[in-house]
């Protein structure tokens, strides 16, 4: 999904907000920001700045990633979610 958006969101940026670890697991909380300058998955360019939160969950075994899951709300992305900070 995100690699397809490189032309639609050329200034995209991930900011790591927090990393938490315990034993063989980690949780990475991040914020993704970009300007919607091109068509993406049927959504025409809006010129709007988009910002939304997400989380990556990882579990490790023998120094390698055993489990990986990313969590974010695609509806927030599609609506151009931009919280007041």
TAHUTA-V310213 format. One record per residue. N is the residue number from 1. D_FIRST is the distance of its C-alpha to the first C-alpha in Angstrom with 1 decimal. Layout:
N	D_FIRST
N	D_FIRST
This chain:
1	0.0
2	3.8
3	5.6
4	5.4
5	6.7
6	9.6
7	12.0
8	11.5
9	11.8
10	14.0
11	15.8
12	13.0
13	14.7
14	14.6
15	18.1
16	19.3
17	21.6
18	23.1
19	23.2
20	25.4
21	26.7
22	29.1
23	30.5
24	27.7
25	24.8
26	22.8
27	20.8
28	19.0
29	18.7
30	16.6
31	16.1
32	13.3
33	14.9
34	14.3
35	16.0
36	14.4
37	16.2
38	14.4
39	13.1
40	9.6
41	9.0
42	12.8
43	13.4
44	15.9
45	16.3
46	18.4
47	19.4
48	18.9
49	18.2
50	15.6
51	16.0
52	14.9
53	15.7
54	14.1
55	15.6
56	15.2
57	17.9
58	19.3
59	22.4
60	24.3
61	26.9
62	29.1
63	27.1
64	23.8
65	20.8
66	21.9
67	19.4
68	16.0
69	14.2
70	12.0
71	13.1
72	12.2
73	13.1
74	10.5
75	13.8
76	14.7
77	11.6
78	12.6
79	16.2
80	15.9
81	17.4
82	19.7
83	22.2
84	25.7
85	26.4
